[in-house]
Amino acid sequence: MTGALAQDARAFMAATAEVAGEKVSEARERLAAALETAKLVGQVRENAVERVKAADQVVRANPYQAIGLASVWGPPRLSGRAPLLPQPRLIAPCTSPH
């Protein structure tokens, strides 16, 4: 949600805080949920942008390694046949009293 739209939505919420009525109450609940969702989406977007910038810096600092990694992992990932990684072995806890 854009900043201006979010501000208008919050202003609406404040202006209708004392208004009674089932429909107004339902609208306020939906708007509050939409505002919370928009806030979370914004946080996810900011996090993704930071990670992409970090990845870009790594690729620019190590271009040949990035090309090598892409050539090994790219085609199998795109075809849906990624190389199998070793699976961790799970060890059951010892239940013996000794």
Contacts in CASP RR format, 6 or more apart in sequence:
PFRMAT RR
TARGET T0000
AUTHOR 0000-0000-0000
METHOD contacts of the structure
MODEL  1
MTGALAQDARAFMAATAEVAGEKVSEARERLAAALETAKLVGQVRENAVE
RVKAADQVVRANPYQAIGLASVWGPPRLSGRAPLLPQPRLIAPCTSPH
1 9 0 8 1.000
1 34 0 8 1.000
1 35 0 8 1.000
1 38 0 8 1.000
6 35 0 8 1.000
6 38 0 8 1.000
9 31 0 8 1.000
9 34 0 8 1.000
9 35 0 8 1.000
10 35 0 8 1.000
12 31 0 8 1.000
13 28 0 8 1.000
13 31 0 8 1.000
13 32 0 8 1.000
13 35 0 8 1.000
16 24 0 8 1.000
16 27 0 8 1.000
16 28 0 8 1.000
58 66 0 8 1.000
59 66 0 8 1.000
73 82 0 8 1.000
73 83 0 8 1.000
76 82 0 8 1.000
76 83 0 8 1.000
END
